[in-house]
């Protein structure tokens, strides 16, 4: 494509020179060059049309950032997801796109301060109405409105979150209270920082010491 543009510019210049040339020999040389350029341009391969996906990719430019931070709330009819993006209200409306399915949605914000932003939610906890769902652009924020198919309370956003919570609950719901406490302490220790680990270790040592003195009858 770049080479074709150069040929066309050369042809334009040859035509311009032809209008100014008065000597026959010079005009003959220019006419020969003109025909050569026209033939070369004619024989250049036509650029292939790009498919829609490639055009979309090219139109994005910059680089893409995955959004991980959001807030959410719900009413009887809607699940509301709040995504903070500085200056998003200055974009053309078509640069903020949300595609909904019955159990998912994905957000694409194009060319915000030279970057593109995406967020995808798959396996929503319950089905939503595609037609009733929408997005609103507010100051420094995009609000995604997922219309519930049934007016009921959601305890979380996705099926994965629900399964994770159920596994946690099962770990603590035991007939032996001390076992549930131990599971909780193990989780806190595994996920905690160095300060948390030191605190738990200290509490553990102190409880063992008290137990050995007979102050605590229950083994924790």
JOFENGI-V340755 format. One record per backbone hydrogen bond with DSSP energy under -1.0 kcal/mol. NH is the residue of the N-H (numbers start at 1). CO is the residue of the C=O. E is the energy in kcal/mol with one decimal. If there is no record, write none. Layout:
nh=(NH NH)
co=(CO CO)
e=(E E)
//
This chain:
nh=(5 6 7 8 9 10 11 12 13 14 15 16 17 18 19 21 27 28 29 30 31 32 33 34 35 36 37 38 39 40 41 42 43 44 55 56 57 58 59 60 61 65 67 71 73 75 79 80 81 82 83 85 88 90 91 95 96 97 99 101 105 106 107 108 109 110 112 115 116 117 118 119 121 124 125 128 129 134 136 138 141 142 143 144 145 146 148 149 152 159 162 163 164 165 166 167 168 169 170 171 172 173 174 180 181 182 183 184 185 186 187 188 189 190 191 192 197 198 199 200 201 202 203 204 205 206 207 208 209 210 211 212 213 214 215)
co=(1 2 3 4 5 6 7 8 9 10 11 12 13 14 15 17 23 24 25 26 27 28 29 30 31 32 33 34 35 36 37 38 39 41 51 52 53 54 55 56 57 116 118 82 80 78 146 73 144 71 142 140 85 87 88 92 93 108 106 104 121 99 119 97 117 95 115 112 63 109 65 107 105 103 157 102 147 145 143 141 138 83 136 81 134 79 77 127 150 123 158 159 160 161 162 163 164 165 166 167 168 169 172 176 177 178 179 180 181 182 183 184 185 186 187 188 193 194 195 196 197 198 199 200 201 202 203 204 205 206 207 208 209 211 210)
e=(-1.9 -1.8 -2.1 -2.2 -2.0 -2.4 -2.4 -2.2 -2.0 -2.3 -2.5 -2.0 -2.4 -2.2 -1.4 -1.8 -2.4 -2.7 -2.0 -2.4 -2.6 -2.4 -2.2 -2.5 -2.4 -2.1 -2.5 -2.5 -2.2 -2.3 -2.7 -2.1 -1.7 -1.0 -2.3 -2.5 -2.1 -2.6 -2.4 -1.1 -1.1 -3.6 -3.4 -2.3 -2.3 -2.6 -2.6 -3.2 -2.5 -3.6 -2.6 -1.4 -1.9 -1.9 -1.4 -2.2 -1.7 -3.0 -2.5 -2.9 -1.9 -2.1 -3.3 -2.9 -2.9 -2.7 -3.1 -1.4 -2.4 -2.7 -2.4 -1.9 -2.9 -2.8 -3.0 -2.5 -3.0 -2.3 -2.8 -3.0 -1.7 -2.7 -3.1 -2.7 -3.0 -2.9 -2.9 -1.7 -1.8 -2.9 -1.7 -2.4 -2.2 -2.4 -2.3 -1.9 -2.0 -2.6 -2.3 -1.6 -1.1 -2.3 -1.8 -1.6 -2.0 -2.3 -2.4 -2.0 -2.7 -2.6 -2.1 -2.6 -2.5 -2.5 -2.3 -1.4 -2.3 -2.4 -2.2 -2.5 -2.6 -2.5 -2.5 -2.4 -2.5 -2.5 -2.3 -2.2 -2.3 -2.4 -2.3 -2.4 -1.2 -1.3 -2.6)
//
